[in-house]
Amino acid sequence: MIEKAYAKLHGNYEILTSGNIDEALQELTGLVAEKILPDIKGIFPPPNHPCKNDFFKWMKDWDNEESLIGCSIQADPGKAEEHCDNGLMKGHAYGILDIINLQTSDGV
């Protein structure tokens, strides 16, 4: 229902296509959002960001503080959505529900 009300507030669902999750969370909560973008060479996290040394710990700290966390992959110009090889979609916003550390069968 929240998504439907949000779309109605902005006119229709088409306007929400390929939006930024940080903007949506900021509008829905009234809180300030932090956006982390790759640097100009595509390096993520960027070398000058405080999370550059331990991105997982940084994300886990925000999760422990019950912060709202989301992510997205920038769509290519002219394409609203396209599938990546890993099953994610470019141009789609994802809400992150939990930050966990998984061990694979090979110990990595």
C-alpha positions in Angstrom: 0.0 0.0 0.0 2.9 2.4 0.7 4.3 1.9 -2.8 0.9 2.6 -4.3 0.4 5.8 -2.2 4.0 6.9 -3.1 3.3 6.3 -6.8 0.0 8.3 -6.5 1.8 11.1 -4.7 4.3 11.4 -7.7 1.7 10.9 -10.4 2.0 7.3 -11.4 4.3 4.2 -11.3 6.2 5.2 -14.5 7.7 8.2 -12.7 9.2 5.8 -10.1 11.0 3.6 -12.7 14.7 3.6 -12.1 14.5 5.8 -9.1 17.1 6.0 -6.4 16.4 4.1 -3.1 18.1 6.7 -1.1 15.7 9.4 -2.3 12.7 7.2 -1.6 13.8 6.3 1.9 14.6 10.0 2.6 11.1 11.0 1.4 9.3 8.3 3.3 11.2 8.8 6.6 12.3 12.4 6.6 15.8 11.3 7.6 19.0 12.1 5.9 20.4 9.5 3.4 24.0 8.8 2.7 24.8 7.7 -0.9 28.1 5.9 -1.7 29.0 6.0 -5.4 32.0 4.4 -7.2 34.8 6.9 -8.1 35.3 8.0 -11.6 37.2 4.9 -12.5 34.4 2.6 -11.1 36.2 1.7 -7.9 33.8 0.8 -5.1 34.0 1.7 -2.3 35.9 4.9 -3.4 39.4 5.2 -2.0 38.5 8.4 -0.1 35.5 7.1 1.7 35.7 6.1 5.5 34.4 2.6 4.7 37.2 1.8 2.2 39.2 -0.4 4.6 36.4 -2.6 5.9 33.2 -2.2 3.9 31.5 -5.3 5.5 32.2 -4.0 9.1 30.9 -0.5 8.1 27.7 -2.0 6.7 27.3 -4.3 9.7 27.6 -1.3 12.1 24.8 0.5 10.2 22.7 -2.7 10.3 23.3 -3.0 14.1 22.0 0.5 14.5 18.8 -0.6 12.6 19.5 1.8 9.7 17.5 1.4 6.5 20.0 0.2 3.8 19.5 -0.2 0.1 21.5 -0.5 -3.1 21.1 -0.5 -6.9 23.1 -0.9 -10.0 23.1 2.0 -12.5 21.2 1.1 -15.7 22.9 1.8 -19.0 21.6 4.9 -20.8 18.4 4.2 -22.7 17.6 1.0 -20.8 15.4 1.1 -17.8 16.1 -2.4 -16.6 18.4 -5.2 -17.7 19.5 -8.5 -16.1 23.1 -8.9 -14.9 24.9 -12.3 -14.9 24.5 -12.6 -11.2 20.7 -12.4 -11.3 20.4 -8.8 -10.2 18.8 -6.1 -12.4 20.3 -2.8 -13.4 18.0 0.1 -12.8 16.2 -1.7 -9.9 16.4 -0.7 -6.2 17.0 -3.4 -3.6 16.3 -3.0 0.1 18.9 -4.8 2.3 17.2 -6.6 5.1 20.3 -8.0 6.9 24.0 -8.1 6.7 25.5 -11.5 7.4 28.8 -13.2 6.9 28.5 -16.5 4.9 31.1 -19.2 4.8 31.2 -21.2 1.5 32.0 -24.9 1.3 35.5 -24.1 0.3 36.0 -21.9 3.4 36.0 -18.5 1.6 
